[in-house]
Amino acid sequence: FSKDSCYLPPLRYPATCTFKGSLESEKQQYIIHGGKTPNNELSDKIYVMSVVCKNNKKVTFRCTEKDLVGDVPEARYGHSIDMVYSRGKSMGVVFGGRSYIPSAQRTTEKWNSVADCLPHIFLVDLEFGCSTSYILPELQDGLSFHVSIARNDTIYILGGHSLANNIRPANLYRIRVDLPLGSPAVNCTVLPGGISVSSAILTQTNSDEFVIVGGYQLENQKRMVCNIISLEGNKIEIREMETPDWTPDIKHSKI
């Protein structure tokens, strides 16, 4: 890290995404939000990491902390942050996750008890440090450890774990963000063909294709199936791919 970087604590389960800045110096940026700190506290901070220089295979990063005003997302983990791009503008989108129960409800026995965050959509303007929350009728339950895919002005939310009823519903939501000169417009569409999965790994294999590996489909049941996700226009297709030849360690472990 560069000498003018702020301290970035080690965080568990933060939300991360990449950000394409408008300036040449902002070509490679990474957004980090929330997560658990080493002393088991939850963070509400948002960090912006950028590549300062690459020299002899050594990469130097600059990390800055971004202050937010407005409807600031509460400290959380297991959520998602994605960048959307519309009409030449960009905005961060925060959704889901878990947080500690309110301090008024915390007792010695329940001090570290967590609950689903409210299913609000937060739009974060990284340029001006403003955050605004939106309530969408299609999003009724809080979710965490879901899969999110961003493309242009659209985000797809797949699966996730609802702590309130301990299920992993086969969710598939399409969230579209329009950024005109006035107030942003956010709408959500419930799509068929979702999958039941939480805590999976998402990898992009080309501009229109992603692969989902691992995760859980039930509390104590690992997900051994892998999926290919294809995006074409306004359509999303999820299909199973050929199962890898898992090693015995993966087949028989509980995680």
C-alpha positions as CSV (number, residue, x, y, z in Angstrom):
1,F,0.0,0.0,0.0
2,S,1.1,3.6,-0.6
3,K,2.2,5.7,2.3
4,D,-0.9,7.9,2.0
5,S,-3.3,5.0,2.4
6,C,-5.6,4.6,5.3
7,Y,-5.6,1.5,7.6
8,L,-7.6,-1.4,6.1
9,P,-8.5,-3.9,8.9
10,P,-8.7,-7.6,8.0
11,L,-12.4,-8.1,7.3
12,R,-14.5,-11.3,7.1
13,Y,-17.5,-11.5,4.8
14,P,-17.2,-8.0,3.4
15,A,-19.0,-7.0,0.2
16,T,-16.6,-6.3,-2.7
17,C,-16.8,-5.2,-6.3
18,T,-14.7,-3.6,-9.0
19,F,-15.3,0.0,-10.2
20,K,-14.5,1.4,-13.6
21,G,-13.7,5.1,-13.0
22,S,-14.1,7.8,-15.7
23,L,-10.5,9.0,-15.4
24,E,-7.5,7.2,-16.7
25,S,-6.1,7.1,-13.1
26,E,-9.3,5.4,-11.9
27,K,-9.3,2.5,-14.4
28,Q,-8.8,-0.1,-11.7
29,Q,-10.7,0.5,-8.5
30,Y,-12.1,-1.9,-5.9
31,I,-14.9,-1.1,-3.4
32,I,-15.0,-2.9,0.0
33,H,-17.9,-2.4,2.3
34,G,-18.8,-3.8,5.7
35,G,-17.7,-7.2,7.1
36,K,-16.6,-8.5,10.5
37,T,-13.5,-7.1,12.2
38,P,-11.0,-9.3,14.1
39,N,-12.7,-8.4,17.4
40,N,-16.0,-9.6,16.1
41,E,-17.5,-6.2,15.6
42,L,-19.3,-5.3,12.4
43,S,-18.1,-2.5,10.1
44,D,-20.2,0.1,8.2
45,K,-17.2,1.6,6.5
46,I,-16.6,1.8,2.8
47,Y,-13.1,1.7,1.4
48,V,-11.9,2.5,-2.2
49,M,-8.8,0.8,-3.4
50,S,-7.0,1.9,-6.5
51,V,-3.9,0.7,-8.3
52,V,-1.2,3.4,-8.0
53,C,1.4,1.8,-10.1
54,K,2.7,-1.5,-11.4
55,N,6.5,-1.9,-11.4
56,N,8.5,-5.1,-11.9
57,K,5.5,-7.3,-11.1
58,K,4.9,-5.3,-7.9
59,V,1.6,-3.6,-7.5
60,T,1.1,-0.6,-5.2
61,F,-2.4,0.1,-4.0
62,R,-3.9,3.2,-2.4
63,C,-6.7,2.7,0.1
64,T,-9.0,5.5,1.1
65,E,-12.0,5.5,3.4
66,K,-15.2,7.1,2.0
67,D,-17.6,8.9,4.4
68,L,-21.3,8.6,3.6
69,V,-24.2,10.9,4.4
70,G,-28.0,10.3,4.0
71,D,-29.4,6.8,4.4
72,V,-26.2,5.1,5.5
73,P,-26.4,1.3,5.4
74,E,-26.0,-0.1,8.9
75,A,-22.9,-2.3,9.7
76,R,-23.4,-5.7,8.2
77,Y,-21.7,-8.7,6.7
78,G,-22.7,-11.4,4.1
79,H,-24.2,-8.8,1.8
80,S,-23.4,-7.6,-1.7
81,I,-22.2,-4.4,-3.3
82,D,-22.2,-3.9,-7.1
83,M,-21.7,-1.0,-9.5
84,V,-24.3,-0.1,-12.1
85,Y,-23.8,2.3,-15.0
86,S,-26.6,4.3,-16.6
87,R,-26.6,7.4,-18.9
88,G,-22.9,8.0,-18.3
89,K,-23.2,7.9,-14.5
90,S,-22.3,5.2,-12.0
91,M,-23.8,4.2,-8.6
92,G,-23.0,1.5,-6.0
93,V,-25.8,-0.8,-5.0
94,V,-25.8,-2.4,-1.5
95,F,-28.3,-5.2,-0.6
96,G,-28.9,-7.8,2.0
97,G,-26.6,-9.1,4.8
98,R,-26.8,-9.6,8.5
99,S,-26.4,-7.3,11.4
100,Y,-26.4,-7.6,15.2
101,I,-29.8,-7.2,16.8
102,P,-30.5,-3.7,18.1
103,S,-28.7,-2.7,21.3
104,A,-31.9,-2.3,23.1
105,Q,-32.7,-6.0,22.5
106,R,-29.2,-7.3,23.3
107,T,-28.7,-9.3,26.5
108,T,-25.7,-11.2,27.9
109,E,-27.0,-14.4,26.3
110,K,-27.9,-12.7,23.0
111,W,-25.1,-10.2,22.7
112,N,-23.7,-11.6,19.5
113,S,-27.1,-12.6,18.0
114,V,-27.6,-11.5,14.4
115,A,-30.7,-10.9,12.3
116,D,-31.4,-10.3,8.6
117,C,-31.0,-6.7,7.6
118,L,-34.2,-5.2,6.1
119,P,-34.5,-5.9,2.4
120,H,-33.8,-2.3,1.3
121,I,-31.8,-1.3,-1.7
122,F,-29.1,1.3,-1.0
123,L,-27.8,3.5,-3.9
124,V,-24.4,4.9,-3.0
125,D,-22.9,7.8,-5.0
126,L,-19.2,7.3,-4.5
127,E,-18.3,10.7,-6.1
128,F,-20.4,12.8,-3.6
129,G,-20.6,10.3,-0.7
130,C,-24.4,10.2,-0.6
131,S,-26.5,7.1,0.1
132,T,-30.3,6.7,-0.4
133,S,-32.4,3.7,0.5
134,Y,-35.3,2.3,-1.5
135,I,-38.1,-0.1,-0.4
136,L,-39.3,-2.3,-3.2
137,P,-42.4,-4.4,-2.8
138,E,-40.9,-7.4,-4.6
139,L,-38.2,-7.7,-1.9
140,Q,-40.0,-9.0,1.2
141,D,-37.3,-10.9,3.1
142,G,-33.8,-10.1,4.2
143,L,-31.1,-12.3,2.5
144,S,-27.5,-12.9,3.1
145,F,-24.7,-14.8,1.3
146,H,-26.6,-14.5,-2.0
147,V,-25.0,-14.3,-5.4
148,S,-25.1,-11.0,-7.3
149,I,-24.2,-10.3,-10.9
150,A,-24.0,-6.7,-12.3
151,R,-24.1,-5.8,-15.9
152,N,-24.6,-2.2,-17.1
153,D,-27.7,-0.8,-15.3
154,T,-28.9,-4.2,-14.1
155,I,-28.2,-6.5,-11.1
156,Y,-29.3,-10.1,-10.7
157,I,-29.8,-11.5,-7.2
158,L,-29.7,-15.3,-6.9
159,G,-30.4,-17.5,-4.0
160,G,-29.3,-16.4,-0.5
161,H,-30.1,-17.5,3.0
162,S,-33.0,-16.1,5.0
163,L,-32.1,-16.3,8.7
164,A,-35.6,-15.5,9.9
165,N,-37.0,-18.8,8.6
166,N,-33.7,-20.7,7.9
167,I,-34.4,-21.4,4.2
168,R,-32.5,-20.9,1.0
169,P,-35.2,-19.9,-1.4
170,A,-34.7,-20.3,-5.2
171,N,-34.7,-16.6,-5.7
172,L,-34.0,-14.8,-8.9
173,Y,-34.5,-11.0,-8.9
174,R,-33.6,-8.5,-11.6
175,I,-33.0,-5.0,-10.2
176,R,-32.7,-2.2,-12.8
177,V,-31.3,1.3,-11.9
178,D,-32.0,4.3,-14.2
179,L,-29.9,7.4,-13.5
180,P,-31.4,10.4,-15.3
181,L,-30.6,14.0,-14.4
182,G,-33.2,13.9,-11.6
183,S,-33.8,11.3,-9.0
184,P,-32.8,7.7,-9.7
185,A,-35.4,5.1,-10.6
186,V,-35.1,1.6,-9.1
187,N,-37.4,-1.3,-10.0
188,C,-37.3,-5.0,-9.3
189,T,-38.7,-7.9,-11.3
190,V,-39.1,-11.4,-9.9
191,L,-38.0,-13.9,-12.5
192,P,-38.6,-17.7,-12.8
193,G,-35.8,-20.3,-12.9
194,G,-33.9,-19.3,-9.8
195,I,-31.6,-21.7,-7.8
196,S,-31.3,-22.5,-4.1
197,V,-27.8,-21.6,-3.0
198,S,-25.9,-19.6,-0.4
199,S,-22.2,-18.9,0.2
200,A,-21.2,-19.9,-3.4
201,I,-18.3,-18.6,-5.5
202,L,-19.1,-16.6,-8.6
203,T,-16.5,-16.4,-11.4
204,Q,-16.8,-14.5,-14.6
205,T,-15.5,-16.6,-17.6
206,N,-16.2,-14.0,-20.4
207,S,-18.3,-10.8,-20.9
208,D,-21.6,-12.6,-20.9
209,E,-20.9,-15.8,-18.9
210,F,-20.4,-16.7,-15.3
211,V,-19.9,-19.9,-13.3
212,I,-21.3,-20.6,-9.8
213,V,-19.3,-23.2,-7.7
214,G,-19.8,-24.6,-4.2
215,G,-22.0,-23.2,-1.5
216,Y,-25.0,-24.8,0.4
217,Q,-28.4,-25.8,-0.7
218,L,-29.5,-26.9,2.8
219,E,-28.1,-26.2,6.3
220,N,-25.9,-29.3,6.3
221,Q,-25.9,-30.1,2.6
222,K,-23.1,-28.8,0.4
223,R,-24.0,-27.9,-3.2
224,M,-22.0,-30.2,-5.4
225,V,-23.6,-29.0,-8.6
226,C,-22.1,-26.2,-10.7
227,N,-24.0,-23.8,-12.9
228,I,-23.3,-21.7,-15.9
229,I,-25.1,-18.3,-16.1
230,S,-25.5,-16.7,-19.5
231,L,-26.6,-13.1,-20.0
232,E,-28.0,-11.9,-23.3
233,G,-29.8,-8.6,-23.6
234,N,-32.5,-8.7,-20.9
235,K,-32.4,-12.5,-20.6
236,I,-30.6,-14.6,-18.1
237,E,-30.2,-18.4,-18.5
238,I,-29.0,-20.7,-15.7
239,R,-28.0,-24.2,-16.5
240,E,-26.1,-27.0,-14.9
241,M,-22.6,-27.8,-16.1
242,E,-20.7,-31.0,-16.1
243,T,-19.8,-31.8,-12.5
244,P,-16.1,-31.7,-11.8
245,D,-14.3,-34.8,-10.5
246,W,-14.3,-33.6,-6.8
247,T,-11.4,-34.8,-4.6
248,P,-12.3,-37.0,-1.6
249,D,-11.4,-34.0,0.7
250,I,-14.2,-32.0,-0.9
251,K,-16.7,-34.8,-1.1
252,H,-16.5,-35.8,2.5
253,S,-15.8,-32.6,4.3
254,K,-18.7,-30.7,6.0
255,I,-17.7,-27.4,4.4
